[in-house]
Amino acid sequence: MISLTVFVGALLTFAPAAFARADGGQGWWGESTDKQITDVMFITIGFFPALVLVLSLIQWRLDKRKHARMDAAKARKASPDWRGGW
């Protein structure tokens, strides 16, 4: 609890310095225009659905492989050729 209090206190101490930039608030590419901000936000809006789609496809493929392995194990267990013995 003490470390959390110290951490929050440090954040509050250094917050004004983080917002008071010496270069007038310009970003990495200089002064930002409305078009630049709009384009970046459209890319951000497109990125997250694409990320969800890609991760969902990966999960679907992994589940498909898992169920194929489970079905193969069930088939091996039911097959008389794999029951063991002589």
Stockholm file with secondary structure:
# STOCKHOLM 1.0

chainA/1-86         MISLTVFVGALLTFAPAAFARADGGQGWWGESTDKQITDVMFITIGFFPALVLVLSLIQWRLDKRKHARMDAAKARKASPDWRGGW
#=GR chainA/1-86 SS CHHHHHHHHHHHHHHHHHHCCTTTTCBTTBSCCHHHHHHHHHHHHHHHHHHHHHHHHHHHHHHHHHHHHHHHHHHHHHCGGGSCCC
#=GC SS_cons        CHHHHHHHHHHHHHHHHHHCCTTTTCBTTBSCCHHHHHHHHHHHHHHHHHHHHHHHHHHHHHHHHHHHHHHHHHHHHHCGGGSCCC
//
